Amino acid sequence: MVTLVLQAGGMSRRMGQNKALMPFLGQPLITRIFDRLKPAADEVILTTNSPEDFEFLGVKMVLDDLPGTGALGGLYTALKAASHPLVAVAACDMPFASADLLRAQMEILLREEYDAAVPCWKDQLEPMHAVYRRDACLPQLLRALDAGERKVTSVVANLNLYCITYDELLAADPYGLAFSNVNTPVEFKQAENLAKALESKSA
């Protein structure tokens, strides 16, 4: 019923290397995110323009369907590639991505007739840790792309959207870390240190 799409199509310019492949607590960051999220899905797909780099994951991989259209084109590719009606999308640079939060978002779409369940955290939409109704969203994304739109949040904001509230977020993600992403070596190291501290605390 649910496809999980991990998006690893970014250029990682500020990191200076492919951050999805950087070792995080002894394993590639993408492996950590995959292991954290795969229990929430029936199918896992990776969107990437360098599939040879990710063969070790053993999942279906797809290239960007509309190259040069940025994150919005990547989201369109994710929904188009999915086999199931609900599509959970997660970026490859979120070390604390949450399966519990994705499940809560899925439950909303199973219960209500929204196009997408997207967290609104600190007054910002988080479309890269969200769940979409494939058939409802695909034509809207394509129309936006055809019109030259490239900003994901602008398009997602115009969907029939359920915005996950602060309380709903914390119920599934008590530390509020699911959307913390890493774009620089300093941020990467800080996230790794935080993950170590949290693992020690829960041990």
C-alpha positions in Angstrom: 0.0 0.0 0.0 2.9 2.4 0.7 6.0 3.2 -1.3 9.0 4.8 0.4 11.1 6.9 -2.0 14.5 8.0 -0.8 15.8 11.0 -2.7 19.5 11.1 -3.4 19.6 13.2 -6.5 21.2 16.4 -5.0 24.6 17.8 -5.8 25.9 18.1 -2.2 27.8 21.2 -3.2 28.2 22.6 0.3 29.4 19.2 1.6 32.0 18.8 -1.1 31.2 15.1 -1.6 28.1 12.9 -1.9 26.7 13.2 1.6 24.4 10.2 1.2 27.6 8.0 1.0 29.5 9.6 3.9 30.1 7.3 6.9 27.7 8.1 9.7 28.4 6.1 12.9 30.2 3.6 10.8 27.8 3.2 7.9 26.8 5.2 4.8 24.3 7.9 5.8 21.8 6.5 3.2 22.0 3.1 4.9 21.1 4.6 8.2 18.1 6.4 6.7 17.0 3.3 4.8 17.2 1.1 7.9 15.2 3.6 9.9 12.4 4.1 7.4 12.0 0.8 5.6 9.7 -0.8 8.3 7.1 1.8 7.4 6.8 0.8 3.7 5.9 -2.1 1.4 8.2 -0.9 -1.3 11.4 1.1 -1.3 12.8 3.1 -4.3 15.8 5.3 -4.5 15.9 8.3 -6.9 19.5 9.0 -8.0 21.5 10.1 -11.0 24.4 7.8 -10.0 22.7 4.4 -9.5 26.1 2.6 -9.6 27.0 4.3 -6.3 24.0 2.8 -4.5 23.9 -0.8 -5.7 24.8 -2.0 -2.2 21.3 -1.0 -1.0 19.7 -3.6 -3.1 16.6 -1.5 -3.9 15.0 -0.4 -7.1 16.6 2.8 -8.4 15.2 5.4 -10.9 16.8 8.3 -12.7 15.2 11.8 -12.6 12.3 11.8 -15.1 12.8 15.5 -15.8 16.5 16.3 -15.4 17.3 19.9 -14.5 14.0 20.6 -12.7 15.5 20.5 -9.2 13.7 19.2 -6.1 10.3 19.6 -7.6 11.2 17.3 -10.6 12.7 14.9 -8.1 9.4 14.8 -6.2 7.5 14.2 -9.5 9.9 11.4 -10.3 9.3 9.8 -6.9 5.6 9.8 -7.2 5.6 8.5 -10.8 8.0 5.6 -9.9 5.9 4.4 -7.0 3.8 1.3 -7.3 1.5 2.1 -4.4 -1.2 4.8 -3.9 0.5 6.4 -0.9 4.1 7.6 -1.3 6.3 8.5 1.6 9.2 10.7 0.5 12.4 11.3 2.5 15.6 13.2 1.7 18.9 11.4 1.9 20.4 14.0 4.3 18.1 13.5 7.3 19.9 11.3 9.9 17.0 11.3 12.3 14.2 10.6 9.8 11.3 8.9 11.6 9.3 5.8 10.6 6.8 6.6 13.4 6.2 10.0 11.9 5.7 8.7 8.4 3.2 6.1 9.8 1.3 8.9 11.5 1.2 10.8 8.2 0.0 7.7 6.3 -2.8 7.1 8.8 -4.1 10.6 8.2 -4.3 10.0 4.4 -6.0 6.6 5.0 -8.6 8.3 7.2 -9.1 11.7 5.4 -9.3 12.7 1.7 -6.2 15.0 1.6 -3.7 15.0 -1.2 -0.7 15.0 1.2 0.2 15.0 4.9 3.1 17.4 5.3 4.7 18.6 8.6 4.7 22.2 9.3 7.6 22.8 11.7 8.5 26.2 12.9 6.2 27.8 10.3 8.0 25.9 7.5 6.6 23.1 5.3 8.8 20.0 5.3 7.9 18.4 1.9 10.9 16.1 2.0 9.6 14.1 5.0 6.0 13.8 3.9 3.4 11.4 2.5 1.6 12.0 -0.8 -1.5 10.5 -2.5 0.1 9.6 -5.8 -2.8 9.9 -8.2 -4.0 13.2 -6.8 -0.6 14.9 -6.7 1.1 13.7 -10.0 -1.0 15.9 -12.4 -0.7 18.9 -10.1 3.1 18.6 -10.0 3.3 18.1 -13.7 1.2 21.2 -14.4 3.4 23.3 -12.1 6.6 22.0 -13.8 5.2 22.7 -17.2 4.5 26.2 -16.0 8.1 26.6 -15.0 7.7 26.3 -11.3 10.7 24.8 -9.4 10.0 25.6 -5.8 8.7 22.5 -4.0 7.1 24.4 -1.1 5.1 26.7 -3.4 3.5 23.8 -5.2 2.9 21.6 -2.1 1.3 24.5 -0.3 -1.4 24.6 -3.1 -2.3 20.9 -2.7 -5.3 19.8 -0.6 -2.9 19.6 2.3 -3.0 18.3 5.9 -0.4 20.2 7.9 0.9 18.1 10.7 0.7 20.1 13.9 3.4 20.7 16.5 1.7 18.4 19.0 1.2 15.6 16.3 4.9 15.9 15.4 6.2 15.6 18.9 3.8 12.6 19.6 5.6 10.7 16.9 9.1 12.4 17.1 9.6 13.4 20.7 13.0 15.1 20.1 11.7 17.0 17.0 14.7 15.9 15.0 13.1 14.2 12.0 13.8 17.1 9.6 17.3 18.0 10.8 19.4 17.8 7.7 23.1 18.0 7.1 24.5 20.2 4.4 28.1 21.0 5.6 30.9 18.9 7.2 30.3 20.8 10.5 26.6 20.0 10.5 27.4 16.4 9.6 29.7 16.0 12.6 27.3 17.7 15.0 24.5 15.3 13.9 26.8 12.3 14.4 27.7 13.5 17.9 24.0 14.0 18.7 23.2 10.5 17.4 25.9 9.1 19.7 24.5 10.9 22.7 21.0 9.8 22.0 22.1 6.2 21.6 24.0 6.3 24.8 21.0 7.8 26.6 18.7 5.0 25.4 21.1 2.2 26.0 
